[in-house]
Structures are given as structure tokens and as C-alpha cells.
Amino acid sequence: MSGRWATPFSIKSYRDSIQPFSHSPVLTHAINHAREGFMKSKNAGRGMAIMLIVTGISHFAFPKSLDAIVPGFLPGDPRFWVYLSGVAELVIAAMLLAPRGVIIWGKPLPLLGAYSALLLFIAVFPANINMAITWSDRAMPSPLFAYARLPLQLGLFYWAWAIARDIKRR
């Protein structure tokens, strides 16, 4: 390869490789909905809030199962960290559901909620790494589930960032 598209991977080669799929109306609709509908609407913040409410409640309903994934380097009882992260998830959910007109420190409360969600997801990532390590010797599919959670967490990072970006644009 030479000239303008000399790199082994380029946008043009990527576009050419997915060309057969670009004529699918269902796929096109799904991509456009994800790119322009869901992530650029109030629904993204509401969806994350609902997810955080469910996971936050689970920290209080099933704390014992979460105690085991708290990294050992954190001081104190693992249950403290489980409850703390559950409270954080519920507070952040409330922030995301708040009207944009509620301003704290010169910023809309949902924007602070999106930033807080991003920070929370980063803060709990070591627990997911710990889970993957400690579950490695369990019977399948437990290790697969634990390792599959790691890249999914990156999706949560992006989701929180995209919500913050969208709120700032409105």
C-alpha cells in the first residue's frame, strides 16, 4: 500500500470492510439510535440512574456477596466499603434524575452526577479486577463472567462521560 491510505488500518479500509452491513436498515437504525437518540437524550441519564438504583439497592440486599470482591488493601471492614459504594450509587442516581435547573457550584446537578458516576466507576474498578483474580480458580463460567466485566466497565466510563458531554451541550 502506498500514498494516502498507506497505513495497514485506515478509516477507508474500515469503511470498506463494513460496507456489506451498511445496507441493513435494522443495523442502520440501531446505530443511529445509539449514536444520536439514546446517548443524546435525557434517557441516557435516566437509564444510568435506574441502573445505579438497582445496583445500589443490591449493595444493601446482598452485601455478603459483594464483601468478597472488596480489595484487601482497603482499610477496615469490607462491609463498610460495600455500604459506602451503595450509598454513593443511590446519591449519584438522585443527582442524575434531578432537574437541570438545580445548580450547585455553578453546575447543573445532573452534570455533577455524571462526573460523579465516572469517578465512582473508576474508583470501584479495582474491585472488579480483584473479582477477576479471585474468581480465576472457580469453576466455569464464573471466571469468564468475572473477566467479561472488566471491558464492560470501560463502557460505563464512556456512558458517564457521554452523559456529561451531552448535558454540557444542552
C-alpha positions in Angstrom: 0.0 0.0 0.0 1.2 3.4 -0.7 0.0 7.0 -0.8 -2.8 8.5 1.2 -4.1 5.1 2.6 -0.7 3.6 3.4 -1.4 2.5 6.9 -2.4 -1.1 7.5 -5.6 0.1 9.1 -7.4 3.2 8.0 -10.8 4.7 8.1 -11.2 3.9 4.4 -10.3 0.2 4.9 -12.6 0.1 7.9 -15.5 1.6 5.9 -14.9 -0.8 3.1 -14.9 -3.8 5.5 -18.3 -2.9 6.9 -19.8 -1.9 3.6 -21.9 -5.1 3.3 -23.6 -4.3 6.6 -24.3 -0.7 5.8 -27.4 -1.6 3.7 -29.2 -3.2 6.6 -32.0 -0.9 7.7 -32.2 -2.6 11.1 -28.5 -2.1 11.8 -28.5 1.4 10.5 -31.5 2.3 12.7 -29.8 0.7 15.8 -26.6 2.5 15.2 -28.3 5.9 14.6 -30.5 5.3 17.7 -27.5 4.6 19.9 -25.4 7.4 18.5 -28.0 10.2 18.2 -31.1 9.1 20.0 -30.2 7.4 23.3 -26.9 8.9 24.2 -28.0 12.5 23.3 -31.2 12.5 25.3 -32.4 12.5 28.9 -32.9 8.8 28.5 -29.2 8.1 28.9 -29.1 9.8 32.3 -32.3 8.2 33.4 -31.0 4.8 32.2 -27.9 5.1 34.2 -29.8 6.4 37.2 -32.1 3.3 37.1 -29.1 1.0 36.8 -27.4 2.8 39.8 -30.6 2.5 41.8 -30.8 -1.3 41.2 -27.1 -1.9 41.9 -27.2 0.5 44.9 -30.1 -1.4 46.5 -28.3 -4.7 45.8 -25.4 -3.5 48.0 -27.8 -3.5 50.9 -29.9 -6.5 49.9 -26.9 -8.8 49.2 -23.9 -7.3 50.9 -22.2 -10.6 51.7 -21.7 -11.5 48.0 -20.1 -8.1 47.5 -17.8 -8.2 50.6 -15.7 -10.9 48.8 -14.7 -8.6 46.0 -13.5 -5.6 48.1 -9.8 -5.4 47.6 -7.7 -6.3 50.7 -5.7 -3.1 50.6 -8.7 -1.1 51.7 -8.6 -0.5 55.4 -11.4 -1.6 57.7 -14.3 -4.0 57.2 -15.3 -4.8 53.6 -18.9 -4.3 54.5 -18.2 -0.6 55.2 -17.0 -0.2 51.5 -19.9 -2.2 50.2 -22.4 0.1 52.0 -20.4 3.2 51.1 -20.4 2.4 47.4 -24.2 1.5 47.6 -24.9 4.9 49.2 -22.8 6.6 46.5 -24.7 4.8 43.7 -28.0 5.9 45.2 -26.9 9.5 45.7 -25.5 9.7 42.1 -28.8 8.2 40.8 -30.7 11.0 42.5 -28.3 13.6 41.1 -28.8 12.3 37.6 -32.6 12.4 38.0 -32.6 16.0 39.4 -33.9 18.8 37.1 -31.1 20.6 35.2 -32.2 23.8 36.8 -30.8 22.7 40.1 -27.4 24.4 40.2 -24.6 23.5 42.7 -21.1 25.1 42.5 -22.3 26.8 39.3 -23.0 23.5 37.5 -26.3 21.6 36.9 -26.7 18.8 39.4 -27.2 16.1 36.7 -23.8 17.2 35.3 -22.2 16.7 38.7 -24.0 13.4 38.8 -22.5 12.3 35.5 -19.0 13.3 36.7 -19.5 11.6 40.0 -20.7 8.4 38.2 -17.5 8.4 36.1 -15.4 8.9 39.3 -17.3 6.1 41.1 -16.8 3.7 38.2 -13.1 4.4 38.2 -13.0 4.0 42.0 -14.7 0.6 42.0 -12.7 -0.7 39.1 -10.1 -2.3 41.4 -12.9 -4.4 43.0 -13.7 -5.7 39.5 -10.1 -6.5 39.0 -9.9 -8.2 42.4 -13.0 -10.2 41.5 -11.5 -11.4 38.2 -8.3 -12.5 40.1 -10.0 -14.2 43.0 -12.6 -16.0 40.7 -9.9 -17.3 38.4 -9.8 -20.7 40.1 -13.6 -21.1 40.3 -15.5 -23.5 38.0 -16.6 -22.1 34.7 -18.4 -19.9 33.8 -17.6 -17.8 36.9 -14.1 -16.8 35.8 -15.5 -15.9 32.3 -18.1 -13.7 33.9 -15.6 -12.0 36.1 -13.2 -11.2 33.3 -16.0 -10.2 31.0 -17.0 -7.5 33.5 -13.6 -5.7 33.0 -14.2 -4.4 29.5 -17.8 -3.7 30.2 -16.6 -1.3 32.9 -14.9 0.7 30.1 -18.4 1.1 28.6 -19.6 2.5 31.9 -16.8 5.1 31.8 -17.8 6.1 28.3 -21.5 6.2 29.2 -20.9 8.6 32.1 -18.6 10.8 30.1 -21.1 10.9 27.2 -23.9 11.9 29.6 -21.7 14.7 30.9 -20.8 15.9 27.4 -24.5 15.9 26.4 -25.6 17.9 29.5 -22.9 20.5 28.8 -24.1 20.9 25.2 -27.7 21.5 26.1 
